[in-house]
Amino acid sequence: MGPNTAFCLVIFGLLGVYCEFLWPGRVLPGICGAAITVTGGYHLWRAVPSGLGLELLALATVFFFLDAFVDTYFIAGAVATAVLAWGFLKLIPGVHGIHPFLAIPWCIAFGAITSFLNWSARRARQNKLL
């Protein structure tokens, strides 16, 4: 399996896990999403990822968590999305890396969904306190 297919599996798997968070109690999206994410991650790991790519993905995760708990007016989400795309582009070095025409649009879509879900969760927590 190539890095492009593995990248798609990781993104689709994470979206499946998001579906489980949105509709708790349905077991199938969470289990399938986790299995697909692990499969894609395993195949990306077998392609020998670069240290820079892994560090950028970790930094994107930190920015997504910041966006989830601090009201940054979507700035942290936008930065996380850009760093996520850059991280996936740098993850597999050489000519067999993830293609930019695949990574950039999917990272933008994933970042937009994540930022919206973070905003919804923050808003729900604020309404619960009131």
C-alpha positions as CSV (number, residue, x, y, z in Angstrom):
1,M,0.0,0.0,0.0
2,G,1.4,3.4,-1.0
3,P,1.6,6.5,1.2
4,N,-1.3,8.2,-0.6
5,T,-3.7,5.4,0.2
6,A,-2.4,5.1,3.7
7,F,-2.9,8.9,4.2
8,C,-6.5,8.6,2.9
9,L,-7.1,5.7,5.3
10,V,-5.9,7.8,8.3
11,I,-8.1,10.7,7.4
12,F,-11.2,8.6,6.8
13,G,-10.6,6.6,9.9
14,L,-10.3,9.8,12.0
15,L,-13.6,11.0,10.5
16,G,-15.2,7.7,11.5
17,V,-14.0,8.3,15.1
18,Y,-15.5,11.8,14.9
19,C,-18.8,10.2,13.9
20,E,-18.7,8.1,17.0
21,F,-18.2,11.2,19.1
22,L,-21.1,13.0,17.4
23,W,-23.5,10.0,17.7
24,P,-22.4,8.1,20.9
25,G,-23.7,4.6,21.3
26,R,-23.2,3.6,17.7
27,V,-20.3,1.2,18.0
28,L,-19.6,0.6,14.3
29,P,-18.2,4.0,13.3
30,G,-15.8,4.2,16.2
31,I,-14.5,0.6,15.8
32,C,-14.2,0.9,12.0
33,G,-12.6,4.3,12.2
34,A,-10.1,3.2,14.8
35,A,-9.2,0.1,12.7
36,I,-8.9,2.1,9.5
37,T,-6.7,4.7,11.3
38,V,-4.4,2.1,12.8
39,T,-4.1,0.4,9.4
40,G,-3.3,3.6,7.6
41,G,-0.9,4.6,10.3
42,Y,0.9,1.3,10.2
43,H,1.4,1.6,6.4
44,L,2.7,5.2,6.8
45,W,5.1,4.0,9.5
46,R,6.4,1.2,7.2
47,A,7.2,3.9,4.6
48,V,9.8,5.3,7.1
49,P,8.5,8.7,8.1
50,S,10.8,11.6,8.6
51,G,11.4,13.2,12.0
52,L,10.3,16.7,10.7
53,G,7.0,15.3,9.4
54,L,6.3,13.6,12.8
55,E,7.2,16.8,14.7
56,L,4.9,18.8,12.5
57,L,2.0,16.4,13.0
58,A,2.5,16.6,16.8
59,L,2.6,20.4,16.6
60,A,-0.7,20.3,14.6
61,T,-2.2,18.1,17.3
62,V,-1.2,20.6,20.0
63,F,-2.8,23.5,18.0
64,F,-6.0,21.5,17.6
65,F,-6.1,20.9,21.3
66,L,-5.5,24.6,21.9
67,D,-8.4,25.3,19.6
68,A,-10.6,22.9,21.6
69,F,-10.0,24.5,25.0
70,V,-9.2,28.2,24.3
71,D,-11.3,30.6,22.3
72,T,-8.8,31.7,19.6
73,Y,-11.4,32.7,17.0
74,F,-10.4,29.8,14.7
75,I,-6.8,31.1,14.5
76,A,-5.4,28.0,16.2
77,G,-7.5,25.8,14.0
78,A,-6.2,27.5,10.8
79,V,-2.6,27.2,12.0
80,A,-3.2,23.6,12.9
81,T,-4.6,22.9,9.5
82,A,-1.7,24.5,7.7
83,V,0.8,22.7,9.9
84,L,-1.1,19.4,9.4
85,A,-0.8,19.7,5.6
86,W,2.8,20.6,5.8
87,G,3.5,17.7,8.2
88,F,1.9,15.2,5.8
89,L,3.8,16.6,2.9
90,K,7.1,16.3,4.7
91,L,6.2,12.9,6.4
92,I,7.5,10.6,3.7
93,P,10.7,11.9,2.0
94,G,11.5,11.5,-1.6
95,V,9.4,10.9,-4.7
96,H,7.2,8.4,-3.0
97,G,5.7,10.9,-0.6
98,I,2.1,12.0,-0.2
99,H,1.0,14.0,-3.3
100,P,0.3,17.7,-2.6
101,F,-3.0,17.6,-4.6
102,L,-4.2,14.9,-2.3
103,A,-2.8,16.1,1.1
104,I,-3.7,19.8,0.9
105,P,-7.5,19.6,0.2
106,W,-8.0,16.7,2.6
107,C,-6.2,18.4,5.3
108,I,-8.2,21.6,4.8
109,A,-11.4,19.6,4.9
110,F,-10.3,17.7,8.0
111,G,-9.1,20.9,9.7
112,A,-12.4,22.7,9.0
113,I,-14.4,19.8,10.4
114,T,-12.1,19.6,13.5
115,S,-12.3,23.4,14.1
116,F,-16.1,23.3,13.8
117,L,-16.4,20.4,16.2
118,N,-14.0,22.2,18.6
119,W,-16.1,25.4,18.4
120,S,-19.3,23.4,19.0
121,A,-17.8,21.6,22.1
122,R,-16.5,24.9,23.5
123,R,-19.9,26.5,23.0
124,A,-21.7,23.6,24.6
125,R,-19.4,23.7,27.7
126,Q,-20.1,27.5,28.0
127,N,-23.8,27.0,27.8
128,K,-23.7,24.2,30.3
129,L,-22.0,26.6,32.8
130,L,-24.7,29.2,32.3
